[in-house]
């Protein structure tokens, strides 16, 4: 029941904010011509606060990871996991429920030869959304590279060292090929990725969430504003190959100098 309620929270908040927009000016009528402006400002402030709260809940200080049975995995998730297996990935342990608001289903895989994870996940939102990506970790725990097919997966600002590539609607094979190209590009810039395995999966997940959480807590309003803008416009600066991204060029300079621009 709690999971179902958590999934409905964004919908309920949206309804409440919609009511405030339509009814707010009448309540604030004594303010005269400013009534609409005040109502919109109030809704905007509440929306940003809700987004920041939601981000905080989905970047928990103590990430819960609960093993699940194979029977808990929907057929569309299994089909995507099979696509990874065809590329040489193997399961990195059982499916897991990843704590958040609401929790998500994660099917992890690993390709030790190419030093990357393949993940398939399904959100607990209403409606639920299924996606997938390929992830590698930079040596020295300096960040990582994620290659995915969905711009909304790069809706939050990038934490330091968090490199991303988005290729809209690309399949698992295309993502893997693009990811390997980006790894070659990083090696040409003196950046290598470290080995990964099923044994390192959970610690890497927790480390990645902790890195994002630290960055978010340093600038929660900016994160909320960026998340709102990217959600509305469906735009992200991480689309395309790493070697062609302006934001990646800046991130690589930061990695080289150790200072954020």
Short mmCIF file of the C-alpha atoms (twelve columns), coordinates in Angstrom:
data_MODEL
# 
_entry.id   MODEL 
# 
loop_
_atom_site.group_PDB 
_atom_site.id 
_atom_site.type_symbol 
_atom_site.label_atom_id 
_atom_site.label_alt_id 
_atom_site.label_comp_id 
_atom_site.label_asym_id 
_atom_site.label_seq_id 
_atom_site.Cartn_x 
_atom_site.Cartn_y 
_atom_site.Cartn_z 
_atom_site.pdbx_PDB_model_num 
ATOM 1   C CA . UNK A 1   0.000  0.000   0.000   1 
ATOM 2   C CA . UNK A 2   2.786  2.423   0.920   1 
ATOM 3   C CA . UNK A 3   4.453  1.900   -2.489  1 
ATOM 4   C CA . UNK A 4   1.184  2.601   -4.306  1 
ATOM 5   C CA . UNK A 5   0.655  5.791   -2.303  1 
ATOM 6   C CA . UNK A 6   4.224  6.903   -3.031  1 
ATOM 7   C CA . UNK A 7   3.631  6.383   -6.750  1 
ATOM 8   C CA . UNK A 8   0.532  8.581   -6.578  1 
ATOM 9   C CA . UNK A 9   2.183  11.468  -4.698  1 
ATOM 10  C CA . UNK A 10  3.329  13.384  -7.853  1 
ATOM 11  C CA . UNK A 11  -0.165 13.088  -9.327  1 
ATOM 12  C CA . UNK A 12  -1.801 14.343  -6.126  1 
ATOM 13  C CA . UNK A 13  0.645  17.238  -5.850  1 
ATOM 14  C CA . UNK A 14  -0.037 18.149  -9.478  1 
ATOM 15  C CA . UNK A 15  -3.773 18.257  -8.784  1 
ATOM 16  C CA . UNK A 16  -3.251 20.455  -5.726  1 
ATOM 17  C CA . UNK A 17  -1.013 22.864  -7.634  1 
ATOM 18  C CA . UNK A 18  -3.564 23.006  -10.460 1 
ATOM 19  C CA . UNK A 19  -6.269 23.934  -7.966  1 
ATOM 20  C CA . UNK A 20  -4.044 26.663  -6.524  1 
ATOM 21  C CA . UNK A 21  -3.480 28.139  -9.989  1 
ATOM 22  C CA . UNK A 22  -7.202 28.233  -10.789 1 
ATOM 23  C CA . UNK A 23  -8.546 29.128  -7.346  1 
ATOM 24  C CA . UNK A 24  -5.617 31.107  -5.987  1 
ATOM 25  C CA . UNK A 25  -6.455 34.449  -7.654  1 
ATOM 26  C CA . UNK A 26  -9.947 34.386  -6.097  1 
ATOM 27  C CA . UNK A 27  -8.492 33.742  -2.627  1 
ATOM 28  C CA . UNK A 28  -5.964 36.516  -3.153  1 
ATOM 29  C CA . UNK A 29  -8.536 38.936  -4.580  1 
ATOM 30  C CA . UNK A 30  -7.735 41.603  -1.947  1 
ATOM 31  C CA . UNK A 31  -4.337 41.941  -3.627  1 
ATOM 32  C CA . UNK A 32  -6.073 43.344  -6.723  1 
ATOM 33  C CA . UNK A 33  -4.202 43.104  -10.050 1 
ATOM 34  C CA . UNK A 34  -1.355 41.280  -8.320  1 
ATOM 35  C CA . UNK A 35  -3.574 38.340  -7.392  1 
ATOM 36  C CA . UNK A 36  -2.687 36.232  -10.431 1 
ATOM 37  C CA . UNK A 37  1.021  37.063  -10.158 1 
ATOM 38  C CA . UNK A 38  1.053  36.120  -6.481  1 
ATOM 39  C CA . UNK A 39  -0.819 32.880  -7.164  1 
ATOM 40  C CA . UNK A 40  1.591  31.876  -9.942  1 
ATOM 41  C CA . UNK A 41  4.607  32.802  -7.798  1 
ATOM 42  C CA . UNK A 42  3.240  30.722  -4.924  1 
ATOM 43  C CA . UNK A 43  2.627  27.705  -7.169  1 
ATOM 44  C CA . UNK A 44  6.097  28.026  -8.729  1 
ATOM 45  C CA . UNK A 45  7.763  28.177  -5.309  1 
ATOM 46  C CA . UNK A 46  5.763  25.185  -4.077  1 
ATOM 47  C CA . UNK A 47  6.600  23.253  -7.259  1 
ATOM 48  C CA . UNK A 48  10.330 23.887  -6.854  1 
ATOM 49  C CA . UNK A 49  10.118 22.876  -3.215  1 
ATOM 50  C CA . UNK A 50  8.325  19.661  -4.129  1 
ATOM 51  C CA . UNK A 51  10.870 18.829  -6.850  1 
ATOM 52  C CA . UNK A 52  13.751 19.402  -4.414  1 
ATOM 53  C CA . UNK A 53  12.018 17.219  -1.827  1 
ATOM 54  C CA . UNK A 54  11.437 14.481  -4.405  1 
ATOM 55  C CA . UNK A 55  15.078 14.572  -5.546  1 
ATOM 56  C CA . UNK A 56  16.180 14.326  -1.931  1 
ATOM 57  C CA . UNK A 57  13.945 11.281  -1.371  1 
ATOM 58  C CA . UNK A 58  15.312 9.608   -4.499  1 
ATOM 59  C CA . UNK A 59  18.934 10.221  -3.510  1 
ATOM 60  C CA . UNK A 60  18.759 8.630   -0.049  1 
ATOM 61  C CA . UNK A 61  21.626 8.863   2.415   1 
ATOM 62  C CA . UNK A 62  21.354 5.100   2.936   1 
ATOM 63  C CA . UNK A 63  20.355 3.378   -0.298  1 
ATOM 64  C CA . UNK A 64  18.190 0.298   0.295   1 
ATOM 65  C CA . UNK A 65  18.799 -2.634  -2.056  1 
ATOM 66  C CA . UNK A 66  16.520 -5.649  -1.595  1 
ATOM 67  C CA . UNK A 67  16.982 -8.870  -3.614  1 
ATOM 68  C CA . UNK A 68  13.920 -10.003 -5.595  1 
ATOM 69  C CA . UNK A 69  12.953 -13.265 -7.237  1 
ATOM 70  C CA . UNK A 70  13.041 -13.700 -11.009 1 
ATOM 71  C CA . UNK A 71  9.241  -14.019 -10.893 1 
ATOM 72  C CA . UNK A 72  9.049  -10.340 -9.893  1 
ATOM 73  C CA . UNK A 73  10.570 -9.265  -13.236 1 
ATOM 74  C CA . UNK A 74  8.064  -8.215  -15.962 1 
ATOM 75  C CA . UNK A 75  8.467  -9.788  -19.434 1 
ATOM 76  C CA . UNK A 76  9.589  -6.514  -21.087 1 
ATOM 77  C CA . UNK A 77  12.407 -6.172  -18.543 1 
ATOM 78  C CA . UNK A 78  13.449 -9.797  -19.086 1 
ATOM 79  C CA . UNK A 79  13.525 -9.217  -22.869 1 
ATOM 80  C CA . UNK A 80  15.896 -6.260  -22.438 1 
ATOM 81  C CA . UNK A 81  18.110 -8.247  -20.075 1 
ATOM 82  C CA . UNK A 82  18.260 -11.006 -22.707 1 
ATOM 83  C CA . UNK A 83  19.415 -8.414  -25.256 1 
ATOM 84  C CA . UNK A 84  22.337 -7.598  -22.947 1 
ATOM 85  C CA . UNK A 85  23.151 -11.285 -22.487 1 
ATOM 86  C CA . UNK A 86  23.400 -11.627 -26.261 1 
ATOM 87  C CA . UNK A 87  26.145 -8.970  -26.141 1 
ATOM 88  C CA . UNK A 88  28.245 -10.911 -23.641 1 
ATOM 89  C CA . UNK A 89  26.866 -9.503  -20.396 1 
ATOM 90  C CA . UNK A 90  26.122 -11.873 -17.525 1 
ATOM 91  C CA . UNK A 91  23.819 -11.357 -14.511 1 
ATOM 92  C CA . UNK A 92  25.375 -9.391  -11.636 1 
ATOM 93  C CA . UNK A 93  23.371 -11.119 -8.955  1 
ATOM 94  C CA . UNK A 94  19.596 -11.239 -8.531  1 
ATOM 95  C CA . UNK A 95  17.110 -8.517  -9.500  1 
ATOM 96  C CA . UNK A 96  16.856 -5.845  -6.835  1 
ATOM 97  C CA . UNK A 97  14.380 -3.349  -5.490  1 
ATOM 98  C CA . UNK A 98  16.150 -0.001  -5.259  1 
ATOM 99  C CA . UNK A 99  14.912 2.316   -2.530  1 
ATOM 100 C CA . UNK A 100 13.396 5.600   -3.659  1 
ATOM 101 C CA . UNK A 101 10.040 7.301   -3.883  1 
ATOM 102 C CA . UNK A 102 8.645  5.062   -5.151  1 
ATOM 103 C CA . UNK A 103 11.112 2.116   -5.265  1 
ATOM 104 C CA . UNK A 104 12.291 0.846   -8.650  1 
ATOM 105 C CA . UNK A 105 13.081 -2.600  -10.033 1 
ATOM 106 C CA . UNK A 106 16.677 -3.118  -11.198 1 
ATOM 107 C CA . UNK A 107 18.078 -6.041  -13.206 1 
ATOM 108 C CA . UNK A 108 21.900 -5.670  -13.169 1 
ATOM 109 C CA . UNK A 109 24.347 -7.279  -15.578 1 
ATOM 110 C CA . UNK A 110 28.092 -6.959  -16.026 1 
ATOM 111 C CA . UNK A 111 30.628 -7.299  -18.851 1 
ATOM 112 C CA . UNK A 112 33.943 -7.772  -17.074 1 
ATOM 113 C CA . UNK A 113 35.951 -7.774  -20.321 1 
ATOM 114 C CA . UNK A 114 34.709 -4.305  -21.307 1 
ATOM 115 C CA . UNK A 115 34.617 -3.093  -17.696 1 
ATOM 116 C CA . UNK A 116 30.985 -2.000  -17.685 1 
ATOM 117 C CA . UNK A 117 27.613 -2.739  -16.163 1 
ATOM 118 C CA . UNK A 118 24.412 -3.117  -18.132 1 
ATOM 119 C CA . UNK A 119 21.275 -2.224  -16.193 1 
ATOM 120 C CA . UNK A 120 17.599 -2.614  -16.967 1 
ATOM 121 C CA . UNK A 121 15.198 -0.854  -14.634 1 
ATOM 122 C CA . UNK A 122 11.504 -0.209  -14.236 1 
ATOM 123 C CA . UNK A 123 10.222 2.702   -12.192 1 
ATOM 124 C CA . UNK A 124 7.467  2.379   -9.612  1 
ATOM 125 C CA . UNK A 125 5.765  5.511   -10.912 1 
ATOM 126 C CA . UNK A 126 2.279  5.770   -12.420 1 
ATOM 127 C CA . UNK A 127 2.584  4.934   -15.233 1 
ATOM 128 C CA . UNK A 128 5.673  2.747   -14.796 1 
ATOM 129 C CA . UNK A 129 8.584  3.348   -17.163 1 
ATOM 130 C CA . UNK A 130 11.187 0.826   -18.334 1 
ATOM 131 C CA . UNK A 131 14.664 1.841   -19.509 1 
ATOM 132 C CA . UNK A 132 18.257 0.623   -19.605 1 
ATOM 133 C CA . UNK A 133 21.835 1.882   -19.812 1 
ATOM 134 C CA . UNK A 134 25.532 0.994   -19.800 1 
ATOM 135 C CA . UNK A 135 27.784 2.265   -16.998 1 
ATOM 136 C CA . UNK A 136 31.551 2.334   -16.346 1 
ATOM 137 C CA . UNK A 137 33.509 3.701   -13.370 1 
ATOM 138 C CA . UNK A 138 36.596 5.888   -13.760 1 
ATOM 139 C CA . UNK A 139 39.787 4.773   -12.069 1 
ATOM 140 C CA . UNK A 140 40.424 6.527   -8.780  1 
ATOM 141 C CA . UNK A 141 36.681 6.832   -8.106  1 
ATOM 142 C CA . UNK A 142 36.694 10.152  -9.958  1 
ATOM 143 C CA . UNK A 143 33.295 9.623   -11.579 1 
ATOM 144 C CA . UNK A 144 31.901 7.481   -14.334 1 
ATOM 145 C CA . UNK A 145 30.313 7.221   -17.770 1 
ATOM 146 C CA . UNK A 146 26.655 6.352   -18.388 1 
ATOM 147 C CA . UNK A 147 25.223 5.744   -21.863 1 
ATOM 148 C CA . UNK A 148 21.443 5.557   -22.170 1 
ATOM 149 C CA . UNK A 149 18.538 5.915   -24.636 1 
ATOM 150 C CA . UNK A 150 16.263 8.343   -22.764 1 
ATOM 151 C CA . UNK A 151 16.832 12.115  -22.299 1 
ATOM 152 C CA . UNK A 152 14.760 12.028  -19.099 1 
ATOM 153 C CA . UNK A 153 17.435 9.762   -17.644 1 
ATOM 154 C CA . UNK A 154 19.758 12.783  -17.760 1 
ATOM 155 C CA . UNK A 155 17.191 15.149  -16.289 1 
ATOM 156 C CA . UNK A 156 19.219 16.013  -13.195 1 
ATOM 157 C CA . UNK A 157 22.444 18.038  -13.238 1 
ATOM 158 C CA . UNK A 158 25.633 16.001  -13.444 1 
ATOM 159 C CA . UNK A 159 27.635 15.505  -10.264 1 
ATOM 160 C CA . UNK A 160 31.417 16.102  -10.532 1 
ATOM 161 C CA . UNK A 161 32.964 13.516  -12.849 1 
ATOM 162 C CA . UNK A 162 29.567 12.209  -13.957 1 
ATOM 163 C CA . UNK A 163 29.847 11.854  -17.744 1 
ATOM 164 C CA . UNK A 164 26.760 10.961  -19.771 1 
ATOM 165 C CA . UNK A 165 25.749 10.091  -23.301 1 
ATOM 166 C CA . UNK A 166 22.148 9.959   -24.503 1 
ATOM 167 C CA . UNK A 167 21.190 8.358   -27.809 1 
ATOM 168 C CA . UNK A 168 17.390 8.605   -28.028 1 
ATOM 169 C CA . UNK A 169 15.626 5.291   -28.648 1 
ATOM 170 C CA . UNK A 170 18.893 3.392   -29.263 1 
ATOM 171 C CA . UNK A 171 18.782 -0.337  -28.526 1 
ATOM 172 C CA . UNK A 172 21.109 -2.198  -26.187 1 
ATOM 173 C CA . UNK A 173 23.554 -3.160  -28.963 1 
ATOM 174 C CA . UNK A 174 23.856 0.431   -30.212 1 
ATOM 175 C CA . UNK A 175 24.302 1.745   -26.671 1 
ATOM 176 C CA . UNK A 176 27.048 -0.772  -25.987 1 
ATOM 177 C CA . UNK A 177 28.866 0.167   -29.205 1 
ATOM 178 C CA . UNK A 178 28.574 3.886   -28.416 1 
ATOM 179 C CA . UNK A 179 29.750 3.269   -24.874 1 
ATOM 180 C CA . UNK A 180 32.852 1.433   -26.083 1 
ATOM 181 C CA . UNK A 181 33.605 4.309   -28.494 1 
ATOM 182 C CA . UNK A 182 33.394 6.759   -25.600 1 
ATOM 183 C CA . UNK A 183 35.705 4.586   -23.473 1 
ATOM 184 C CA . UNK A 184 38.274 4.693   -26.291 1 
ATOM 185 C CA . UNK A 185 37.896 8.481   -26.426 1 
ATOM 186 C CA . UNK A 186 38.436 8.733   -22.663 1 
ATOM 187 C CA . UNK A 187 41.568 6.580   -22.901 1 
ATOM 188 C CA . UNK A 188 42.898 8.979   -25.530 1 
ATOM 189 C CA . UNK A 189 42.427 11.730  -22.931 1 
ATOM 190 C CA . UNK A 190 44.303 9.783   -20.282 1 
ATOM 191 C CA . UNK A 191 41.198 8.547   -18.450 1 
ATOM 192 C CA . UNK A 192 40.742 4.825   -17.906 1 
ATOM 193 C CA . UNK A 193 37.932 2.881   -16.262 1 
ATOM 194 C CA . UNK A 194 38.465 0.307   -13.551 1 
ATOM 195 C CA . UNK A 195 37.347 -3.331  -13.457 1 
ATOM 196 C CA . UNK A 196 33.780 -4.071  -12.334 1 
ATOM 197 C CA . UNK A 197 32.062 -7.289  -11.305 1 
ATOM 198 C CA . UNK A 198 28.979 -8.590  -9.569  1 
ATOM 199 C CA . UNK A 199 30.905 -8.208  -6.290  1 
ATOM 200 C CA . UNK A 200 31.401 -4.454  -6.832  1 
ATOM 201 C CA . UNK A 201 27.869 -3.693  -8.041  1 
ATOM 202 C CA . UNK A 202 26.183 -2.696  -4.784  1 
ATOM 203 C CA . UNK A 203 29.074 -0.585  -3.537  1 
ATOM 204 C CA . UNK A 204 29.247 1.176   -6.908  1 
ATOM 205 C CA . UNK A 205 25.504 1.904   -6.822  1 
ATOM 206 C CA . UNK A 206 25.744 3.331   -3.318  1 
ATOM 207 C CA . UNK A 207 28.824 5.375   -4.192  1 
ATOM 208 C CA . UNK A 208 27.109 6.851   -7.277  1 
ATOM 209 C CA . UNK A 209 24.015 7.845   -5.295  1 
ATOM 210 C CA . UNK A 210 26.172 9.329   -2.529  1 
ATOM 211 C CA . UNK A 211 28.106 11.391  -5.098  1 
ATOM 212 C CA . UNK A 212 24.875 12.733  -6.570  1 
ATOM 213 C CA . UNK A 213 23.434 13.437  -3.131  1 
ATOM 214 C CA . UNK A 214 26.463 15.512  -2.097  1 
ATOM 215 C CA . UNK A 215 26.207 17.556  -5.279  1 
ATOM 216 C CA . UNK A 216 22.450 18.049  -4.811  1 
ATOM 217 C CA . UNK A 217 22.764 19.150  -1.184  1 
ATOM 218 C CA . UNK A 218 25.335 21.728  -2.276  1 
ATOM 219 C CA . UNK A 219 22.826 23.440  -4.600  1 
ATOM 220 C CA . UNK A 220 19.280 22.067  -4.140  1 
ATOM 221 C CA . UNK A 221 17.511 25.049  -5.730  1 
ATOM 222 C CA . UNK A 222 19.677 24.900  -8.859  1 
ATOM 223 C CA . UNK A 223 19.070 21.154  -9.143  1 
ATOM 224 C CA . UNK A 224 15.315 21.671  -8.825  1 
ATOM 225 C CA . UNK A 225 15.336 24.433  -11.462 1 
ATOM 226 C CA . UNK A 226 17.396 22.347  -13.902 1 
ATOM 227 C CA . UNK A 227 15.195 19.293  -13.329 1 
ATOM 228 C CA . UNK A 228 12.052 21.348  -13.965 1 
ATOM 229 C CA . UNK A 229 13.473 22.938  -17.121 1 
ATOM 230 C CA . UNK A 230 14.624 19.627  -18.580 1 
ATOM 231 C CA . UNK A 231 11.328 17.958  -17.694 1 
ATOM 232 C CA . UNK A 232 9.312  20.673  -19.429 1 
ATOM 233 C CA . UNK A 233 11.540 21.020  -22.510 1 
ATOM 234 C CA . UNK A 234 12.712 17.386  -22.680 1 
ATOM 235 C CA . UNK A 235 16.149 18.790  -23.505 1 
ATOM 236 C CA . UNK A 236 19.494 17.757  -22.028 1 
ATOM 237 C CA . UNK A 237 23.050 18.828  -22.960 1 
ATOM 238 C CA . UNK A 238 24.208 15.200  -22.823 1 
ATOM 239 C CA . UNK A 239 22.674 14.066  -26.144 1 
ATOM 240 C CA . UNK A 240 25.190 12.627  -28.580 1 
ATOM 241 C CA . UNK A 241 28.739 11.241  -28.440 1 
ATOM 242 C CA . UNK A 242 30.908 12.332  -25.538 1 
ATOM 243 C CA . UNK A 243 33.565 13.647  -27.926 1 
ATOM 244 C CA . UNK A 244 31.057 16.116  -29.441 1 
ATOM 245 C CA . UNK A 245 29.417 17.446  -26.263 1 
ATOM 246 C CA . UNK A 246 30.246 20.958  -25.066 1 
ATOM 247 C CA . UNK A 247 29.328 20.007  -21.516 1 
ATOM 248 C CA . UNK A 248 31.620 16.952  -21.667 1 
ATOM 249 C CA . UNK A 249 34.519 19.130  -22.802 1 
ATOM 250 C CA . UNK A 250 34.014 21.250  -19.676 1 
ATOM 251 C CA . UNK A 251 33.695 18.172  -17.476 1 
ATOM 252 C CA . UNK A 252 36.923 16.732  -18.858 1 
ATOM 253 C CA . UNK A 253 38.742 20.011  -18.144 1 
ATOM 254 C CA . UNK A 254 37.447 19.833  -14.570 1 
ATOM 255 C CA . UNK A 255 38.684 16.258  -14.251 1 
ATOM 256 C CA . UNK A 256 42.101 17.292  -15.592 1 
ATOM 257 C CA . UNK A 257 42.455 20.318  -13.305 1 
ATOM 258 C CA . UNK A 258 40.523 19.082  -10.287 1 
ATOM 259 C CA . UNK A 259 38.517 22.342  -10.244 1 
ATOM 260 C CA . UNK A 260 34.893 22.984  -11.237 1 
ATOM 261 C CA . UNK A 261 34.312 25.784  -13.762 1 
# 
